[in-house]
Amino acid sequence: MDLKLIGSTFLVIFLAELGDKTQLATLSLAAQSGKKWSIFLGASSALIATSLIGALLGGTLGHLIRPEYVRLGAGLLFMALGILMILGKL
């Protein structure tokens, strides 16, 4: 295991997730239900599942497509989703 890579991945994902829709949804669910530990376990499980999918898909794509193209495609997809959100389509 590469501890430096684990640490940098944690930092990037942690900072990216602060204040995003996932955190706000978790906050809202915990406030509504009052069951913070159940919400924590459900949200954590969901984030682990989506991270697993991303890591597996990224690892597979990295072997099939040049990493530069994967990075470009991810960036373009991110921009397209942002534009759709601004336009109220998402």
TORKOLVO-897414 format. One record per atom (N, C-alpha, C): atom name; residue number from 0; residue in three letters; chain; x, y, z. Coordinates in pm, 1 decimal, always signed. Example, Ala and Ser with C-alpha at 12.3 -4.5 7.8 and 13.67 -1.06 7.14 Angstrom:
% residues 2
("N"; 0; "ALA"; "A"; (+1319.0; -569.0; +780.0)) ("CA"; 0; "ALA"; "A"; (+1230.0; -450.0; +780.0)) ("C"; 0; "ALA"; "A"; (+1320.0; -330.0; +780.0)) ("N"; 1; "SER"; "A"; (+1285.0; -225.0; +708.0)) ("CA"; 1; "SER"; "A"; (+1367.0; -106.0; +714.0)) ("C"; 1; "SER"; "A"; (+1290.0; +3.0; +787.0)) 
***
This chain:
% residues 90
("N"; 0; "MET"; "A"; (+84.2; -118.5; +0.0)) ("CA"; 0; "MET"; "A"; (+0.0; +0.0; +0.0)) ("C"; 0; "MET"; "A"; (+88.3; +124.4; +0.0)) ("N"; 1; "ASP"; "A"; (+44.6; +222.3; -72.3)) ("CA"; 1; "ASP"; "A"; (+116.5; +348.2; -83.5)) ("C"; 1; "ASP"; "A"; (+50.9; +449.5; +10.9)) ("N"; 2; "LEU"; "A"; (+110.4; +469.4; +129.5)) ("CA"; 2; "LEU"; "A"; (+50.8; +557.9; +230.0)) ("C"; 2; "LEU"; "A"; (+43.9; +703.2; +183.2)) ("N"; 3; "LYS"; "A"; (+141.7; +746.4; +104.7)) ("CA"; 3; "LYS"; "A"; (+138.7; +883.0; +52.6)) ("C"; 3; "LYS"; "A"; (+19.1; +901.8; -41.4)) ("N"; 4; "LEU"; "A"; (-5.6; +802.7; -126.8)) ("CA"; 4; "LEU"; "A"; (-119.9; +809.0; -218.7)) ("C"; 4; "LEU"; "A"; (-251.4; +802.9; -141.5)) ("N"; 5; "ILE"; "A"; (-257.3; +720.0; -38.4)) ("CA"; 5; "ILE"; "A"; (-378.4; +712.9; +45.0)) ("C"; 5; "ILE"; "A"; (-404.2; +848.1; +110.1)) ("N"; 6; "GLY"; "A"; (-299.8; +908.8; +165.8)) ("CA"; 6; "GLY"; "A"; (-315.3; +1038.8; +231.8)) ("C"; 6; "GLY"; "A"; (-357.2; +1148.7; +136.3)) ("N"; 7; "SER"; "A"; (-294.4; +1154.3; +18.7)) ("CA"; 7; "SER"; "A"; (-330.8; +1259.5; -76.8)) ("C"; 7; "SER"; "A"; (-471.8; +1237.9; -131.8)) ("N"; 8; "THR"; "A"; (-510.4; +1111.7; -152.7)) ("CA"; 8; "THR"; "A"; (-646.5; +1082.7; -198.5)) ("C"; 8; "THR"; "A"; (-747.4; +1124.3; -92.7)) ("N"; 9; "PHE"; "A"; (-719.2; +1090.5; +33.5)) ("CA"; 9; "PHE"; "A"; (-808.1; +1130.9; +142.6)) ("C"; 9; "PHE"; "A"; (-824.8; +1281.9; +144.9)) ("N"; 10; "LEU"; "A"; (-714.6; +1355.7; +136.9)) ("CA"; 10; "LEU"; "A"; (-720.5; +1501.6; +145.1)) ("C"; 10; "LEU"; "A"; (-800.6; +1560.2; +29.0)) ("N"; 11; "VAL"; "A"; (-775.4; +1513.6; -91.5)) ("CA"; 11; "VAL"; "A"; (-846.5; +1566.6; -209.2)) ("C"; 11; "VAL"; "A"; (-996.6; +1538.3; -199.2)) ("N"; 12; "ILE"; "A"; (-1032.6; +1414.5; -166.3)) ("CA"; 12; "ILE"; "A"; (-1174.2; +1377.9; -157.8)) ("C"; 12; "ILE"; "A"; (-1240.3; +1448.3; -40.6)) ("N"; 13; "PHE"; "A"; (-1172.0; +1454.8; +73.9)) ("CA"; 13; "PHE"; "A"; (-1227.9; +1522.2; +191.4)) ("C"; 13; "PHE"; "A"; (-1259.1; +1668.4; +160.5)) ("N"; 14; "LEU"; "A"; (-1164.7; +1738.6; +100.5)) ("CA"; 14; "LEU"; "A"; (-1187.1; +1879.6; +67.6)) ("C"; 14; "LEU"; "A"; (-1295.3; +1896.7; -39.2)) ("N"; 15; "ALA"; "A"; (-1299.5; +1804.9; -135.3)) ("CA"; 15; "ALA"; "A"; (-1400.6; +1813.2; -241.3)) ("C"; 15; "ALA"; "A"; (-1541.0; +1789.3; -186.5)) ("N"; 16; "GLU"; "A"; (-1552.7; +1706.9; -84.2)) ("CA"; 16; "GLU"; "A"; (-1684.0; +1671.4; -29.7)) ("C"; 16; "GLU"; "A"; (-1737.4; +1774.0; +70.3)) ("N"; 17; "LEU"; "A"; (-1650.8; +1857.9; +125.8)) ("CA"; 17; "LEU"; "A"; (-1697.2; +1956.0; +224.2)) ("C"; 17; "LEU"; "A"; (-1798.7; +2051.8; +160.9)) ("N"; 18; "GLY"; "A"; (-1915.6; +2057.5; +219.6)) ("CA"; 18; "GLY"; "A"; (-2017.5; +2151.0; +173.8)) ("C"; 18; "GLY"; "A"; (-2084.9; +2114.0; +43.3)) ("N"; 19; "ASP"; "A"; (-2064.1; +1992.5; -6.4)) ("CA"; 19; "ASP"; "A"; (-2130.3; +1955.9; -131.8)) ("C"; 19; "ASP"; "A"; (-2270.5; +1902.3; -104.1)) ("N"; 20; "LYS"; "A"; (-2338.9; +1861.8; -210.6)) ("CA"; 20; "LYS"; "A"; (-2478.0; +1814.7; -196.5)) ("C"; 20; "LYS"; "A"; (-2488.5; +1692.9; -105.6)) ("N"; 21; "THR"; "A"; (-2388.7; +1605.7; -110.5)) ("CA"; 21; "THR"; "A"; (-2393.2; +1485.5; -26.9)) ("C"; 21; "THR"; "A"; (-2389.9; +1522.5; +121.3)) ("N"; 22; "GLN"; "A"; (-2301.3; +1612.8; +157.1)) ("CA"; 22; "GLN"; "A"; (-2291.4; +1652.9; +296.9)) ("C"; 22; "GLN"; "A"; (-2418.1; +1725.5; +340.9)) ("N"; 23; "LEU"; "A"; (-2471.0; +1810.0; +255.6)) ("CA"; 23; "LEU"; "A"; (-2594.1; +1882.0; +291.1)) ("C"; 23; "LEU"; "A"; (-2712.7; +1786.7; +302.7)) ("N"; 24; "ALA"; "A"; (-2720.3; +1687.3; +216.1)) ("CA"; 24; "ALA"; "A"; (-2827.6; +1587.9; +225.4)) ("C"; 24; "ALA"; "A"; (-2814.1; +1507.4; +354.1)) ("N"; 25; "THR"; "A"; (-2692.7; +1469.4; +388.5)) ("CA"; 25; "THR"; "A"; (-2669.4; +1395.5; +512.5)) ("C"; 25; "THR"; "A"; (-2708.5; +1479.5; +633.1)) ("N"; 26; "LEU"; "A"; (-2669.8; +1605.4; +632.1)) ("CA"; 26; "LEU"; "A"; (-2705.0; +1697.1; +740.7)) ("C"; 26; "LEU"; "A"; (-2856.3; +1708.0; +754.3)) ("N"; 27; "SER"; "A"; (-2923.9; +1723.5; +641.6)) ("CA"; 27; "SER"; "A"; (-3070.0; +1736.4; +642.0)) ("C"; 27; "SER"; "A"; (-3137.6; +1609.7; +693.6)) ("N"; 28; "LEU"; "A"; (-3092.0; +1493.9; +647.7)) ("CA"; 28; "LEU"; "A"; (-3150.9; +1367.9; +693.5)) ("C"; 28; "LEU"; "A"; (-3129.5; +1347.2; +843.3)) ("N"; 29; "ALA"; "A"; (-3010.6; +1381.2; +891.3)) ("CA"; 29; "ALA"; "A"; (-2982.4; +1365.9; +1034.4)) ("C"; 29; "ALA"; "A"; (-3067.5; +1461.9; +1116.9)) ("N"; 30; "ALA"; "A"; (-3086.0; +1582.5; +1065.8)) ("CA"; 30; "ALA"; "A"; (-3168.7; +1680.1; +1138.3)) ("C"; 30; "ALA"; "A"; (-3315.0; +1636.2; +1142.6)) ("N"; 31; "GLN"; "A"; (-3364.5; +1580.5; +1033.3)) ("CA"; 31; "GLN"; "A"; (-3504.4; +1536.7; +1026.7)) ("C"; 31; "GLN"; "A"; (-3530.7; +1414.6; +1112.6)) ("N"; 32; "SER"; "A"; (-3439.8; +1317.6; +1106.8)) ("CA"; 32; "SER"; "A"; (-3465.1; +1191.3; +1175.9)) ("C"; 32; "SER"; "A"; (-3418.0; +1193.1; +1320.6)) ("N"; 33; "GLY"; "A"; (-3317.0; +1272.1; +1349.2)) ("CA"; 33; "GLY"; "A"; (-3260.4; +1273.1; +1483.2)) ("C"; 33; "GLY"; "A"; (-3177.3; +1148.6; +1512.4)) ("N"; 34; "LYS"; "A"; (-3157.0; +1064.4; +1412.9)) ("CA"; 34; "LYS"; "A"; (-3082.3; +940.0; +1430.8)) ("C"; 34; "LYS"; "A"; (-2949.2; +951.1; +1357.0)) ("N"; 35; "LYS"; "A"; (-2858.4; +1028.6; +1416.2)) ("CA"; 35; "LYS"; "A"; (-2732.8; +1062.1; +1348.9)) ("C"; 35; "LYS"; "A"; (-2647.1; +940.4; +1315.4)) ("N"; 36; "TRP"; "A"; (-2646.3; +837.8; +1400.0)) ("CA"; 36; "TRP"; "A"; (-2560.6; +722.0; +1374.1)) ("C"; 36; "TRP"; "A"; (-2615.5; +636.1; +1260.3)) ("N"; 37; "SER"; "A"; (-2746.3; +625.0; +1250.2)) ("CA"; 37; "SER"; "A"; (-2805.0; +551.5; +1137.4)) ("C"; 37; "SER"; "A"; (-2777.2; +624.2; +1007.3)) ("N"; 38; "ILE"; "A"; (-2790.6; +755.9; +1008.7)) ("CA"; 38; "ILE"; "A"; (-2762.1; +836.3; +889.8)) ("C"; 38; "ILE"; "A"; (-2613.7; +826.3; +854.4)) ("N"; 39; "PHE"; "A"; (-2528.2; +832.7; +955.6)) ("CA"; 39; "PHE"; "A"; (-2384.1; +819.8; +932.1)) ("C"; 39; "PHE"; "A"; (-2350.4; +686.3; +866.3)) ("N"; 40; "LEU"; "A"; (-2405.4; +579.0; +917.7)) ("CA"; 40; "LEU"; "A"; (-2377.0; +446.7; +860.9)) ("C"; 40; "LEU"; "A"; (-2431.0; +433.5; +718.5)) ("N"; 41; "GLY"; "A"; (-2551.1; +484.2; +693.7)) ("CA"; 41; "GLY"; "A"; (-2607.4; +478.6; +558.6)) ("C"; 41; "GLY"; "A"; (-2527.9; +563.0; +460.6)) ("N"; 42; "ALA"; "A"; (-2494.3; +685.8; +501.1)) ("CA"; 42; "ALA"; "A"; (-2419.0; +774.8; +412.2)) ("C"; 42; "ALA"; "A"; (-2278.5; +721.1; +387.8)) ("N"; 43; "SER"; "A"; (-2214.9; +669.4; +492.5)) ("CA"; 43; "SER"; "A"; (-2080.3; +613.5; +478.0)) ("C"; 43; "SER"; "A"; (-2080.5; +494.1; +383.6)) ("N"; 44; "SER"; "A"; (-2180.1; +408.3; +398.3)) ("CA"; 44; "SER"; "A"; (-2191.3; +292.0; +309.9)) ("C"; 44; "SER"; "A"; (-2209.3; +334.4; +164.7)) ("N"; 45; "ALA"; "A"; (-2291.5; +436.5; +143.2)) ("CA"; 45; "ALA"; "A"; (-2313.4; +486.1; +7.2)) ("C"; 45; "ALA"; "A"; (-2185.2; +543.9; -51.1)) ("N"; 46; "LEU"; "A"; (-2110.2; +620.0; +28.6)) ("CA"; 46; "LEU"; "A"; (-1985.7; +679.0; -21.2)) ("C"; 46; "LEU"; "A"; (-1881.4; +571.2; -49.2)) ("N"; 47; "ILE"; "A"; (-1877.9; +468.7; +34.6)) ("CA"; 47; "ILE"; "A"; (-1785.0; +358.4; +10.7)) ("C"; 47; "ILE"; "A"; (-1821.5; +287.3; -119.5)) ("N"; 48; "ALA"; "A"; (-1950.6; +262.9; -141.3)) ("CA"; 48; "ALA"; "A"; (-1995.6; +193.7; -262.5)) ("C"; 48; "ALA"; "A"; (-1962.8; +275.1; -387.6)) ("N"; 49; "THR"; "A"; (-1990.3; +405.2; -384.6)) ("CA"; 49; "THR"; "A"; (-1962.0; +487.6; -502.7)) ("C"; 49; "THR"; "A"; (-1811.1; +502.1; -524.2)) ("N"; 50; "SER"; "A"; (-1734.0; +506.7; -416.5)) ("CA"; 50; "SER"; "A"; (-1588.2; +513.5; -430.2)) ("C"; 50; "SER"; "A"; (-1533.3; +383.9; -488.8)) ("N"; 51; "LEU"; "A"; (-1589.9; +271.3; -448.2)) ("CA"; 51; "LEU"; "A"; (-1548.0; +142.0; -503.5)) ("C"; 51; "LEU"; "A"; (-1575.6; +137.4; -653.5)) ("N"; 52; "ILE"; "A"; (-1694.6; +179.7; -692.1)) ("CA"; 52; "ILE"; "A"; (-1728.8; +182.1; -834.5)) ("C"; 52; "ILE"; "A"; (-1631.9; +272.3; -910.4)) ("N"; 53; "GLY"; "A"; (-1604.2; +390.4; -856.2)) ("CA"; 53; "GLY"; "A"; (-1512.3; +483.3; -921.7)) ("C"; 53; "GLY"; "A"; (-1371.5; +427.4; -933.5)) ("N"; 54; "ALA"; "A"; (-1322.7; +364.3; -826.6)) ("CA"; 54; "ALA"; "A"; (-1187.6; +308.3; -829.3)) ("C"; 54; "ALA"; "A"; (-1178.2; +192.0; -927.7)) ("N"; 55; "LEU"; "A"; (-1277.6; +104.4; -926.8)) ("CA"; 55; "LEU"; "A"; (-1275.5; -9.6; -1019.5)) ("C"; 55; "LEU"; "A"; (-1287.1; +36.6; -1164.4)) ("N"; 56; "LEU"; "A"; (-1379.5; +129.2; -1188.9)) ("CA"; 56; "LEU"; "A"; (-1397.3; +180.2; -1324.9)) ("C"; 56; "LEU"; "A"; (-1273.5; +256.4; -1370.2)) ("N"; 57; "GLY"; "A"; (-1218.4; +338.5; -1280.3)) ("CA"; 57; "GLY"; "A"; (-1097.8; +413.8; -1314.7)) ("C"; 57; "GLY"; "A"; (-979.6; +323.2; -1342.9)) ("N"; 58; "GLY"; "A"; (-965.2; +217.3; -1262.8)) ("CA"; 58; "GLY"; "A"; (-857.1; +122.2; -1286.4)) ("C"; 58; "GLY"; "A"; (-871.2; +50.5; -1419.0)) ("N"; 59; "THR"; "A"; (-995.4; +15.7; -1452.5)) ("CA"; 59; "THR"; "A"; (-1021.0; -50.9; -1580.1)) ("C"; 59; "THR"; "A"; (-997.5; +44.1; -1696.7)) ("N"; 60; "LEU"; "A"; (-1052.2; +165.0; -1686.1)) ("CA"; 60; "LEU"; "A"; (-1033.6; +262.7; -1794.3)) ("C"; 60; "LEU"; "A"; (-886.9; +297.6; -1813.4)) ("N"; 61; "GLY"; "A"; (-813.0; +300.9; -1701.6)) ("CA"; 61; "GLY"; "A"; (-670.6; +332.5; -1709.3)) ("C"; 61; "GLY"; "A"; (-592.0; +231.4; -1789.8)) ("N"; 62; "HIS"; "A"; (-640.8; +109.1; -1795.8)) ("CA"; 62; "HIS"; "A"; (-574.1; +6.5; -1876.5)) ("C"; 62; "HIS"; "A"; (-621.9; +7.1; -2021.5)) ("N"; 63; "LEU"; "A"; (-741.9; +57.4; -2045.9)) ("CA"; 63; "LEU"; "A"; (-798.4; +55.1; -2180.5)) ("C"; 63; "LEU"; "A"; (-776.5; +185.2; -2257.6)) ("N"; 64; "ILE"; "A"; (-773.4; +295.7; -2184.6)) ("CA"; 64; "ILE"; "A"; (-765.0; +428.2; -2246.5)) ("C"; 64; "ILE"; "A"; (-648.2; +503.4; -2182.8)) ("N"; 65; "ARG"; "A"; (-579.6; +584.2; -2259.5)) ("CA"; 65; "ARG"; "A"; (-469.1; +662.9; -2204.4)) ("C"; 65; "ARG"; "A"; (-521.2; +752.9; -2092.4)) ("N"; 66; "PRO"; "A"; (-447.2; +763.4; -1980.9)) ("CA"; 66; "PRO"; "A"; (-492.1; +843.8; -1866.5)) ("C"; 66; "PRO"; "A"; (-526.9; +988.9; -1901.9)) ("N"; 67; "GLU"; "A"; (-457.5; +1045.7; -2000.4)) ("CA"; 67; "GLU"; "A"; (-487.0; +1183.2; -2040.8)) ("C"; 67; "GLU"; "A"; (-630.4; +1194.6; -2094.5)) ("N"; 68; "TYR"; "A"; (-673.0; +1093.5; -2168.1)) ("CA"; 68; "TYR"; "A"; (-808.3; +1094.0; -2223.8)) ("C"; 68; "TYR"; "A"; (-913.8; +1072.4; -2115.2)) ("N"; 69; "VAL"; "A"; (-881.0; +988.8; -2017.6)) ("CA"; 69; "VAL"; "A"; (-973.0; +968.1; -1905.1)) ("C"; 69; "VAL"; "A"; (-990.2; +1098.9; -1829.3)) ("N"; 70; "ARG"; "A"; (-878.9; +1167.8; -1802.5)) ("CA"; 70; "ARG"; "A"; (-882.0; +1295.4; -1730.8)) ("C"; 70; "ARG"; "A"; (-960.5; +1400.4; -1810.5)) ("N"; 71; "LEU"; "A"; (-937.0; +1407.4; -1940.4)) ("CA"; 71; "LEU"; "A"; (-1008.5; +1501.6; -2026.4)) ("C"; 71; "LEU"; "A"; (-1157.8; +1470.5; -2027.9)) ("N"; 72; "GLY"; "A"; (-1192.1; +1342.8; -2043.5)) ("CA"; 72; "GLY"; "A"; (-1333.4; +1303.4; -2044.4)) ("C"; 72; "GLY"; "A"; (-1401.8; +1334.8; -1913.1)) ("N"; 73; "ALA"; "A"; (-1334.1; +1309.2; -1802.1)) ("CA"; 73; "ALA"; "A"; (-1392.5; +1339.0; -1670.6)) ("C"; 73; "ALA"; "A"; (-1412.4; +1489.1; -1654.3)) ("N"; 74; "GLY"; "A"; (-1316.0; +1566.6; -1698.4)) ("CA"; 74; "GLY"; "A"; (-1328.1; +1712.5; -1689.7)) ("C"; 74; "GLY"; "A"; (-1443.4; +1765.4; -1773.9)) ("N"; 75; "LEU"; "A"; (-1456.0; +1714.4; -1895.0)) ("CA"; 75; "LEU"; "A"; (-1565.6; +1757.2; -1982.2)) ("C"; 75; "LEU"; "A"; (-1701.9; +1716.8; -1924.9)) ("N"; 76; "LEU"; "A"; (-1709.8; +1595.6; -1870.6)) ("CA"; 76; "LEU"; "A"; (-1834.0; +1550.7; -1808.4)) ("C"; 76; "LEU"; "A"; (-1869.4; +1638.1; -1688.8)) ("N"; 77; "PHE"; "A"; (-1770.1; +1671.6; -1607.8)) ("CA"; 77; "PHE"; "A"; (-1791.7; +1757.9; -1491.9)) ("C"; 77; "PHE"; "A"; (-1843.3; +1895.4; -1536.6)) ("N"; 78; "MET"; "A"; (-1782.8; +1950.7; -1642.2)) ("CA"; 78; "MET"; "A"; (-1827.2; +2081.2; -1692.7)) ("C"; 78; "MET"; "A"; (-1969.0; +2072.3; -1748.9)) ("N"; 79; "ALA"; "A"; (-1999.9; +1965.2; -1822.0)) ("CA"; 79; "ALA"; "A"; (-2134.3; +1948.6; -1878.7)) ("C"; 79; "ALA"; "A"; (-2239.0; +1938.9; -1767.6)) ("N"; 80; "LEU"; "A"; (-2208.0; +1863.9; -1663.2)) ("CA"; 80; "LEU"; "A"; (-2302.6; +1853.7; -1551.1)) ("C"; 80; "LEU"; "A"; (-2320.9; +1987.6; -1481.8)) ("N"; 81; "GLY"; "A"; (-2212.9; +2062.8; -1468.0)) ("CA"; 81; "GLY"; "A"; (-2222.6; +2197.0; -1408.6)) ("C"; 81; "GLY"; "A"; (-2311.1; +2289.1; -1490.5)) ("N"; 82; "ILE"; "A"; (-2295.1; +2286.0; -1620.9)) ("CA"; 82; "ILE"; "A"; (-2377.7; +2369.1; -1709.8)) ("C"; 82; "ILE"; "A"; (-2524.9; +2327.9; -1699.3)) ("N"; 83; "LEU"; "A"; (-2549.8; +2197.1; -1698.3)) ("CA"; 83; "LEU"; "A"; (-2687.6; +2149.1; -1684.8)) ("C"; 83; "LEU"; "A"; (-2750.0; +2191.8; -1551.2)) ("N"; 84; "MET"; "A"; (-2669.5; +2191.3; -1447.4)) ("CA"; 84; "MET"; "A"; (-2718.7; +2235.5; -1315.9)) ("C"; 84; "MET"; "A"; (-2750.8; +2384.5; -1317.6)) ("N"; 85; "ILE"; "A"; (-2663.6; +2462.8; -1379.4)) ("CA"; 85; "ILE"; "A"; (-2686.8; +2607.7; -1388.5)) ("C"; 85; "ILE"; "A"; (-2815.1; +2636.0; -1465.8)) ("N"; 86; "LEU"; "A"; (-2837.9; +2560.3; -1572.8)) ("CA"; 86; "LEU"; "A"; (-2956.0; +2579.4; -1655.8)) ("C"; 86; "LEU"; "A"; (-3082.3; +2518.8; -1594.6)) ("N"; 87; "GLY"; "A"; (-3067.8; +2451.5; -1480.7)) ("CA"; 87; "GLY"; "A"; (-3183.0; +2392.2; -1413.0)) ("C"; 87; "GLY"; "A"; (-3230.8; +2262.9; -1476.0)) ("N"; 88; "LYS"; "A"; (-3146.4; +2196.6; -1553.4)) ("CA"; 88; "LYS"; "A"; (-3184.5; +2071.2; -1618.2)) ("C"; 88; "LYS"; "A"; (-3158.1; +1950.1; -1528.5)) ("N"; 89; "LEU"; "A"; (-3084.2; +1968.7; -1420.4)) ("CA"; 89; "LEU"; "A"; (-3057.0; +1860.1; -1325.5)) ("C"; 89; "LEU"; "A"; (-3110.6; +1895.9; -1188.3)) 
***
